[in-house]
Amino acid sequence: VDNLRYYHQKSIYRGEKGHGGTGKKKYGRDGEDLVLAVPPGTVVTSIEEDGLEVLLADLENPGDKVIAANGGKGGWGNVHYKSSTNQAPHIAQKGEAGEERYIRLEMKLIADVGIIGYPNAGKSTLLAAASAAKPKIAGYPFTTIEPILGVVEIGLESFVIAEIPGLIEGAHLGKGLGHDFLRHAMRTKILVHLISGASGSPTEDMLKVNNELSLFDPSLGKRHQIVAINKIDLPEVQEVLDVIKSEFAESGIKAHYISAETGQGVSALMAEVLKVLKEEAAAEVSPEPPGKVFRPQPREARINVVREGDEFVIYSPGLDRIIGGSGVTTEELRWQLNFQLDKLGVNTALEKAGAKGGDKVRCGDLSWEWSLPDRERKKIGVLGGTFDPVHLGHIMMAEEARESLGLSEVLMVPAGQPMSKPNDMVTPARQRLEMLQLAVAGKPGLKVSTIEIERKGPSYTADTIAEIRSAYGGGYEIYFILGWDSLAQLPDWYEPSRLISMCYLVAVPRPGWKRPTLKSLEGVLPAIKNRVIFMDGPRVDISATEIRKLAARGESIDHLVPEPVAEYIKKNKLYQTAGD
């Protein structure tokens, strides 16, 4: 690539989009980098929104590169939010959009020597005489409208020489494409200042051009120059040549007198150029690498909460890209987000902004009803069952629900007389209660309730929850823990609509059962969608029936029940007969 013409034809470029992740924890493939090839000498400038121009890079050497715009960050799949207490997260983070920038590409030629001078001074003719370049040559000014390079060979040595298009007075202000021409002179090591001997005042022409160089860039005005008076083959120049030589000599300026047309003096001029280049190279001190320029941006608040209408909107880098998975319920979304909110300090920011429990909160595409953990309504878990006997699966289920949902306590409620089991198939309530009390002893947050054992007649969950709500008062939320199998059978329960109106349902896995879909239940229980929280753990395949069989055969059950419970069963000889 030796020019930037292609970028005039196409001005919009986009990098490849990244690819989405797949199952089995596979990352999505990164999008391919978009690399735009430019010639050496290209200056890359970013045009900011406020019009400020920021220099990104000066790609002076082959192989130089710069990142003009960064691609966006990838998102996180739901597995990123997996934890010991949230085995099946239903939230994920979308990817972040890449940068959009307006970039200006500007090419500055790289040459050892630049030929400068007024228009029609014979620069193109000199370039053609000194090198193999073939510029357009004509008898009128501004024949050359863009710089042209040539290579001058002297023996085994060579250098690159560039013709800089003609300069006029006011070029430093942009007149006559002055800026376009002058910038190319910036990269040359020395300048050959070509002056037409046929001009009315060659010395004045030289001063005017040098003035334009200095006004454009002071360093350019100090660049080493070799002065050459051209067109000495013309009769009119011959007539005044002695006068011209006298003027330059009186000014202390060494000048070469040449005819680019006939080649007279060109070889000597180029030999002088090569000599000066060598001297400049020998005296050149390697510049220190430029220091990095840091442009700090105003520091934005990590988390910002703004009230907009009837909702509080959270602005937080990364958090606003979190999305809920398909099928996720409102309550499930709320508790899955809660860990992220606490971790980032969002709950504190919401509280400072004046949010209260029950207020609508939005972040990105997600909206939910906010409650501040441990400071708003307390949460009580309820785990009911026959507990015949209580085993490690029950304890693990209660502890994991308590930790993941932020429950202040979990009530273990042994059934009095389950409707599904005759009296002769159930261990007496007193013994089941004593085993349960032994199992939870020393376990913070786990308590035993005798509410169903003390109640006469059959036990119904709806009545139990109503009684617990009455006992605890209106400042508590109730979370009833049940298995996936029980949730699937909920429409057949006693007053299921009343039950879900009083509490949230926390559905945990059961061996041999698939996670039920809420759509299959909504036809009978329309309000259930926003009342269910699915958990993916613990997945423990322990059966009370199998424990009773093992105990009846005299086999060890120590690995299935808490140690005090195993000792109690052995001491009281439970499950030793067919009736047990």
Secondary structure, DSSP 8 states (H G I E B T S, - for coil): ---STHHHH------------BTTTB-------------TTEEEEEE-TTS-EEEEEEE-STT----SS------B-GGGG-BTTBSS--EEE--------EEEEEE----SEEEE-STTSSHHHHHHHHSS------SSTT---S-EEEEEEETTEEEEEEE-----TTGGGTGGGHHHHHHHHTT-SEEEEEEETTSS-HHHHHHHHHHHHHHH-HHHHTS-EEEEEE-TTSHHHHHHHHHHHHHHHHTT--EEE-BTTTTBTHHHHHHHHHHHHHHHHHH------------------SSEEEEETTEEEEE-TTGGGEEE-TT--HHHHHHHHHHHHHHHTHHHHHHHTT--TT-EEEETTEEEE---TTTSSEEEEEEEE--TT--HHHHHHHHHHHHHHT-SEEEEEE-SS-TTS-GGGS--HHHHHHHHHHHHTT-TTEEE--HHHHS-S---HHHHHHHHHHHH-TTEEEEEEEEHHHHHTGGGSSSHHHHHHH-EEEEE--TT-----THHHHTT-GGGGGGEEE---------HHHHHHHHHTT---TTTS-HHHHHHHHHTTTT-STT-
